[in-house]
């Protein structure tokens, strides 16, 4: 009987969907799901939601809830982490302070100054979680969904005392989501598509993308260049594809933040990041506004779901974590893209940096795939992102504000908009604003 622990179980929709998927596997139908969160009210709703899935599916499973992290982790086989360190009243400043200086973010949870400060606040929390994991369930696999993915995974893999720090991995929806989107663009059934995708989180590349074993990139290029509705769905990513010749993971809004080309001037934001038709073309503070809009409605939505007489589907979807846990417990071999330590997997990115590569998982654990060298036009962008992440993680370990400044100074969007003195001033303001959440720093000025 598997024990699966959710840390940050207050992510209610995700928790109930993943629990539903887990129970669909014969090996996991009698699993014990242990939910842990620091918010008692959200935790109560999460337990009720999972219990409803168990009851409707008539599964011989159990759900437990606790606010004690170590209790939740004891003897777990798998740990799923979806925490958020601080609410919108904390991380809103990651978006709002840079905007004062002209640095316009769409999401701001992954890279550049906004992602770096989220990492600085979150890394100490994640390291405490990993310490508890290694004491309470040392052989469990750890599946992280929290952003900024690469910096958090790098920090956890770096501190891990386990002989295999690669059992800590990060999962993201962007690889399978983008692969499916591209298949729709060329009218190909998803199950007939094969691909190799590698790079770093939110900036991985489909090094090959094939339909029935044949290169499908000519079809993708034809769709992007000849069908305006396709071009407009992902303007930023389509421009990157036309320039760099390989398609990148994650939405146009996210990717508009990770380079120099799309957000450094208002006219470029208007042209590339405003009128797209995909789920996130790139408007300012998109996710912040979404969170602020649901602050007072989530309880009503959960209560409505719990009390609804409408049947809920028990059909399995495509969340990686459920398939990974099933394979780890002895079920079918599964392949996914995960965030792993670079042990020679991508040969032209730094050793031990966090990279996103194909991974096979079975009862023995994770088996990442050697990819080799990325094309130069791809690794150039990846390498800058990796090195800013390395500086930011080092800053989180050492409490050195100068490293924070240097990491931000090399971040493409900020560097395209601001001078070095302006960057220093912005970083100082953000260090001061975040000082209550940065206990590892001895002072808060560059």
SEKOLLO-127812 format. One line per 10 residues: their letters; for each residue y, x, z of C-alpha. Coordinates in nm, 3 decimals. Layout:
A = Y/X/Z; ...
***
This chain:
XXXXXXXXXX = 0.000/0.000/0.000; 0.330/0.155/-0.111; 0.636/0.173/0.108; 0.958/0.170/-0.094; 1.291/0.216/0.081; 1.627/0.103/-0.057; 1.926/0.292/0.088; 2.240/0.094/0.008; 2.047/-0.231/-0.029; 2.374/-0.426/-0.016
XXXXXXXXXX = 2.393/-0.382/-0.394; 2.251/-0.731/-0.403; 2.192/-0.807/-0.770; 2.038/-0.467/-0.833; 1.820/-0.490/-0.521; 1.665/-0.824/-0.606; 1.611/-0.735/-0.972; 1.443/-0.405/-0.891; 1.225/-0.569/-0.624; 1.121/-0.833/-0.879
XXXXXXXXXX = 1.024/-0.560/-1.129; 0.832/-0.364/-0.864; 0.612/-0.660/-0.770; 0.505/-0.719/-1.132; 0.288/-0.405/-1.122; -0.063/-0.469/-0.981; -0.045/-0.144/-0.782; 0.280/-0.256/-0.618; 0.233/-0.629/-0.567; 0.154/-0.572/-0.197
XXXXXXXXXX = 0.428/-0.315/-0.142; 0.646/-0.309/0.165; 1.012/-0.306/0.067; 1.239/-0.172/0.341; 1.609/-0.243/0.296; 1.875/-0.037/0.471; 2.253/-0.081/0.458; 2.547/-0.026/0.692; 2.683/-0.377/0.618; 2.486/-0.626/0.830
XXXXXXXXXX = 2.592/-0.930/0.631; 2.501/-0.783/0.294; 2.173/-0.659/0.440; 2.084/-1.010/0.559; 2.151/-1.157/0.215; 1.952/-0.876/0.050; 1.648/-0.948/0.266; 1.668/-1.321/0.195; 1.697/-1.250/-0.179; 1.388/-1.026/-0.189
XXXXXXXXXX = 1.195/-1.272/0.029; 1.273/-1.547/-0.222; 1.122/-1.333/-0.500; 0.812/-1.274/-0.286; 0.775/-1.642/-0.206; 0.818/-1.766/-0.562; 0.581/-1.500/-0.696; 0.334/-1.560/-0.412; 0.304/-1.184/-0.373; 0.116/-1.026/-0.078
XXXXXXXXXX = 0.422/-0.810/-0.019; 0.658/-0.766/0.275; 1.031/-0.711/0.305; 1.194/-0.558/0.611; 1.557/-0.482/0.687; 1.717/-0.232/0.920; 2.048/-0.055/0.974; 1.862/0.250/1.106; 1.823/0.492/0.815; 1.552/0.708/0.968
XXXXXXXXXX = 1.349/0.402/1.061; 1.377/0.282/0.701; 1.267/0.621/0.566; 0.968/0.687/0.791; 0.658/0.745/0.573; 0.822/0.606/0.258; 0.656/0.682/-0.076; 0.975/0.632/-0.276; 1.344/0.608/-0.190; 1.600/0.433/-0.410
XXXXXXXXXX = 1.964/0.512/-0.332; 2.256/0.292/-0.442; 2.521/0.368/-0.181; 2.898/0.347/-0.225; 3.093/0.575/0.008; 3.400/0.367/0.088; 3.527/0.039/-0.056; 3.804/-0.021/-0.309; 4.068/0.047/-0.045; 3.941/0.406/-0.043
XXXXXXXXXX = 3.855/0.484/-0.404; 4.138/0.288/-0.565; 4.353/0.598/-0.512; 4.120/0.798/-0.739; 4.262/0.583/-1.017; 4.612/0.502/-0.895; 4.737/0.846/-0.790; 4.649/1.015/-1.121; 4.821/0.730/-1.306; 5.144/0.822/-1.127
XXXXXXXXXX = 5.117/1.157/-1.306; 5.024/1.004/-1.641; 4.646/1.059/-1.619; 4.499/0.725/-1.722; 4.142/0.647/-1.610; 3.916/0.366/-1.721; 3.635/0.398/-1.464; 3.697/0.725/-1.284; 3.363/0.758/-1.106; 3.199/1.044/-1.294
XXXXXXXXXX = 3.426/1.332/-1.401; 3.776/1.478/-1.390; 3.994/1.440/-1.082; 3.880/1.084/-1.004; 3.510/1.167/-1.024; 3.561/1.492/-0.835; 3.721/1.318/-0.537; 3.451/1.054/-0.532; 3.200/1.340/-0.522; 3.384/1.518/-0.240
XXXXXXXXXX = 3.368/1.203/-0.028; 3.010/1.114/-0.117; 2.832/1.451/-0.109; 2.840/1.485/0.274; 2.681/1.141/0.305; 2.413/1.218/0.046; 2.327/1.548/0.212; 2.269/1.368/0.542; 2.041/1.122/0.363; 1.841/1.404/0.204
XXXXXXXXXX = 1.803/1.578/0.541; 1.658/1.255/0.682; 1.429/1.216/0.379; 1.290/1.566/0.424; 1.217/1.499/0.790; 1.093/1.138/0.766; 0.917/1.125/0.426; 0.907/1.478/0.285; 0.682/1.396/-0.011; 0.869/1.086/-0.125
XXXXXXXXXX = 1.038/1.079/-0.462; 1.412/1.017/-0.440; 1.576/0.808/-0.714; 1.955/0.816/-0.709; 2.171/0.558/-0.886; 2.500/0.652/-0.718; 2.785/0.812/-0.915; 2.906/1.073/-0.982; 2.544/1.127/-1.076; 2.540/1.491/-1.184
XXXXXXXXXX = 2.746/1.627/-0.894; 2.553/1.433/-0.631; 2.214/1.532/-0.771; 2.325/1.894/-0.803; 2.434/1.900/-0.437; 2.111/1.738/-0.314; 1.886/1.956/-0.529; 2.078/2.262/-0.412; 2.035/2.191/-0.041; 1.677/2.067/-0.058
XXXXXXXXXX = 1.428/2.272/0.141; 1.133/2.108/-0.035; 0.927/2.341/-0.259; 1.008/2.105/-0.549; 1.375/1.998/-0.537; 1.314/1.834/-0.874; 1.149/1.542/-0.694; 1.513/1.434/-0.639; 1.636/1.281/-0.963; 1.915/1.058/-1.084
XXXXXXXXXX = 1.870/0.752/-1.304; 2.123/0.594/-1.537; 2.107/0.294/-1.768; 2.301/0.459/-2.049; 2.011/0.631/-2.230; 1.788/0.328/-2.280; 2.090/0.100/-2.320; 2.242/0.307/-2.601; 1.905/0.354/-2.772; 1.863/-0.023/-2.781
XXXXXXXXXX = 2.217/-0.075/-2.910; 2.162/0.169/-3.197; 1.835/-0.003/-3.290; 2.019/-0.333/-3.316; 2.281/-0.175/-3.542; 2.014/-0.071/-3.793; 1.803/-0.389/-3.746; 1.506/-0.194/-3.612; 1.272/-0.329/-3.342; 1.323/-0.120/-3.026
XXXXXXXXXX = 0.950/-0.050/-2.992; 0.952/0.124/-3.330; 1.224/0.370/-3.222; 1.152/0.717/-3.082; 1.412/0.969/-2.973; 1.483/1.287/-2.783; 1.794/1.267/-2.569; 1.933/1.554/-2.361; 2.255/1.697/-2.218; 2.423/1.588/-1.896
XXXXXXXXXX = 2.467/1.249/-1.736; 2.691/1.014/-1.939; 2.724/1.292/-2.194; 2.371/1.333/-2.325; 2.298/1.338/-2.697; 2.031/1.185/-2.917; 1.909/1.510/-3.068; 1.669/1.305/-3.275; 1.661/0.930/-3.333; 1.380/0.804/-3.553
XXXXXXXXXX = 1.252/0.473/-3.682; 0.879/0.479/-3.756; 0.894/0.858/-3.751; 1.179/0.886/-4.001; 1.532/1.010/-3.923; 1.747/0.702/-3.860; 2.081/0.883/-3.835; 2.170/0.809/-4.202; 2.130/0.437/-4.123; 2.346/0.469/-3.812
XXXXXXXXXX = 2.617/0.653/-4.006; 2.608/0.386/-4.277; 2.646/0.110/-4.016; 2.936/0.285/-3.842; 3.128/0.363/-4.162; 3.062/0.047/-4.363; 3.056/-0.233/-4.105; 3.387/-0.283/-3.920; 3.224/-0.493/-3.649; 2.994/-0.200/-3.565
XXXXXXXXXX = 3.275/0.056/-3.568; 3.489/-0.165/-3.342; 3.209/-0.219/-3.092; 3.223/0.144/-2.975; 3.536/0.303/-3.123; 3.544/0.613/-2.904; 3.174/0.690/-2.934; 3.172/0.619/-3.306; 3.462/0.862/-3.356; 3.271/1.122/-3.155
XXXXXXXXXX = 2.960/1.063/-3.365; 3.149/1.097/-3.692; 3.300/1.424/-3.569; 3.004/1.579/-3.383; 2.710/1.436/-3.582; 2.508/1.323/-3.279; 2.540/1.002/-3.079; 2.638/1.024/-2.711; 2.518/0.811/-2.421; 2.738/0.586/-2.207
XXXXXXXXXX = 3.017/0.351/-2.306; 3.333/0.429/-2.498; 3.543/0.368/-2.187; 3.357/0.627/-1.986; 3.349/0.881/-2.267; 3.719/0.842/-2.335; 3.771/1.013/-1.995; 3.546/1.313/-2.055; 3.735/1.490/-2.335; 4.083/1.559/-2.476
XXXXXXXXXX = 4.091/1.322/-2.769; 4.146/0.959/-2.667; 4.348/0.908/-2.347; 4.616/1.177/-2.334; 4.889/0.957/-2.490; 4.966/0.583/-2.476; 4.943/0.550/-2.856; 4.591/0.696/-2.851; 4.484/0.460/-2.573; 4.620/0.171/-2.777
XXXXXXXXXX = 4.437/0.288/-3.090; 4.099/0.386/-2.945; 4.058/0.235/-2.598; 4.207/-0.115/-2.610; 4.070/-0.323/-2.893; 3.704/-0.231/-2.896; 3.454/-0.513/-2.864; 3.185/-0.344/-2.655; 3.146/-0.414/-2.283; 3.390/-0.136/-2.190
XXXXXXXXXX = 3.627/-0.011/-2.461; 3.844/0.175/-2.211; 4.124/-0.027/-2.053; 4.296/0.122/-1.750; 4.116/0.071/-1.413; 3.852/-0.158/-1.563; 3.587/-0.121/-1.292; 3.842/-0.115/-1.008; 3.976/-0.452/-1.126; 3.621/-0.588/-1.150
XXXXXXXXXX = 3.541/-0.487/-0.792; 3.869/-0.624/-0.663; 3.797/-0.951/-0.842; 3.460/-0.999/-0.669; 3.566/-0.898/-0.317; 3.602/-1.261/-0.205; 3.341/-1.426/-0.430; 3.017/-1.234/-0.379; 2.905/-1.441/-0.077; 2.938/-1.770/-0.263
XXXXXXXXXX = 2.748/-1.628/-0.560; 2.460/-1.505/-0.342; 2.440/-1.832/-0.149; 2.435/-2.026/-0.474; 2.149/-1.807/-0.603; 1.951/-1.846/-0.281; 1.992/-2.224/-0.267; 1.956/-2.294/-0.638; 1.667/-2.520/-0.731; 1.655/-2.366/-1.077
XXXXXXXXXX = 1.350/-2.142/-1.122; 1.412/-1.768/-1.129; 1.231/-1.553/-1.379; 0.967/-1.316/-1.248; 0.931/-1.137/-1.579; 0.967/-0.760/-1.568; 1.274/-0.605/-1.728; 1.327/-0.239/-1.811; 1.461/-0.078/-1.494; 1.332/0.281/-1.486
XXXXXXXXXX = 1.274/0.294/-1.110; 0.995/0.035/-1.103; 0.800/0.212/-1.379; 0.855/0.550/-1.213; 0.730/0.431/-0.875; 0.426/0.270/-1.037; 0.340/0.596/-1.216; 0.392/0.799/-0.898; 0.153/0.569/-0.711; -0.119/0.627/-0.973
XXXXXXXXXX = -0.029/0.379/-1.246; 0.044/0.445/-1.613; 0.218/0.767/-1.717; 0.587/0.696/-1.779; 0.861/0.881/-1.966; 1.229/0.847/-1.879; 1.549/1.049/-1.890; 1.631/1.195/-1.551; 1.882/1.428/-1.390; 1.696/1.747/-1.301
XXXXXXXXXX = 1.768/2.108/-1.203; 1.802/2.317/-1.519; 1.502/2.547/-1.486; 1.529/2.669/-1.842; 1.514/2.314/-1.977; 1.838/2.345/-2.176; 1.870/2.713/-2.254; 2.243/2.727/-2.329; 2.355/2.548/-2.011; 2.370/2.727/-1.672
XXXXXXXXXX = 2.054/2.778/-1.470; 2.004/2.524/-1.187; 2.291/2.303/-1.307; 2.207/1.933/-1.317; 2.099/1.832/-1.668; 1.969/1.505/-1.811; 1.644/1.554/-2.003; 1.321/1.369/-2.086; 1.086/1.358/-1.788; 0.722/1.246/-1.757
XXXXXXXXXX = 0.606/1.110/-1.422; 0.252/1.060/-1.296; 0.072/1.075/-0.962; 0.143/1.449/-0.942; 0.520/1.398/-0.968; 0.793/1.472/-1.221; 0.739/1.690/-1.529; 1.070/1.761/-1.708; 1.059/1.856/-2.076; 1.185/2.186/-2.216
XXXXXXXXXX = 1.451/2.097/-2.476; 1.584/2.439/-2.577; 1.936/2.502/-2.700; 2.179/2.220/-2.776; 2.383/2.239/-3.097; 2.704/2.438/-3.038; 2.943/2.147/-3.091; 2.760/1.954/-2.818; 2.705/2.228/-2.565; 3.073/2.323/-2.585
XXXXXXXXXX = 3.175/1.992/-2.431; 2.879/1.982/-2.191; 2.947/2.334/-2.066; 3.306/2.258/-1.964; 3.189/1.948/-1.775; 2.907/2.140/-1.607; 3.137/2.417/-1.488; 3.396/2.177/-1.344; 3.107/2.006/-1.164; 2.980/2.340/-1.032
XXXXXXXXXX = 3.326/2.419/-0.892; 3.356/2.074/-0.736; 3.013/2.095/-0.570; 3.096/2.440/-0.436; 3.421/2.296/-0.298; 3.224/2.022/-0.125; 3.001/2.282/0.042; 3.276/2.527/0.136; 3.572/2.296/0.200; 3.788/2.513/-0.027
XXXXXXXXXX = 4.078/2.309/-0.169; 4.159/2.582/-0.419; 3.825/2.522/-0.590; 3.915/2.154/-0.615; 4.237/2.247/-0.793; 4.055/2.485/-1.027; 3.790/2.225/-1.111; 4.059/1.969/-1.192; 4.260/2.227/-1.389; 3.966/2.270/-1.628
XXXXXXXXXX = 3.892/1.897/-1.659; 3.971/1.805/-2.021; 4.174/1.486/-1.975; 4.392/1.612/-1.690; 4.439/1.949/-1.862; 4.554/1.771/-2.180; 4.820/1.573/-1.991; 4.952/1.795/-1.710; 5.077/2.147/-1.651; 4.920/2.364/-1.380
XXXXXXXXXX = 5.203/2.298/-1.127; 5.171/1.925/-1.194; 4.796/1.941/-1.143; 4.844/2.125/-0.815; 5.089/1.861/-0.694; 4.852/1.577/-0.788; 4.553/1.746/-0.621; 4.753/1.804/-0.302; 4.847/1.437/-0.291; 4.487/1.333/-0.339
XXXXXXXXXX = 4.362/1.578/-0.077; 4.607/1.434/0.172; 4.511/1.077/0.083; 4.140/1.155/0.122; 4.165/1.380/0.428; 3.992/1.130/0.664; 3.686/1.140/0.436; 3.669/1.518/0.383; 3.547/1.658/0.715; 3.427/1.978/0.551
XXXXXX = 3.786/2.082/0.463; 3.987/2.288/0.712; 4.316/2.214/0.536; 4.432/1.983/0.260; 4.672/2.181/0.047; 4.605/2.412/-0.243
***
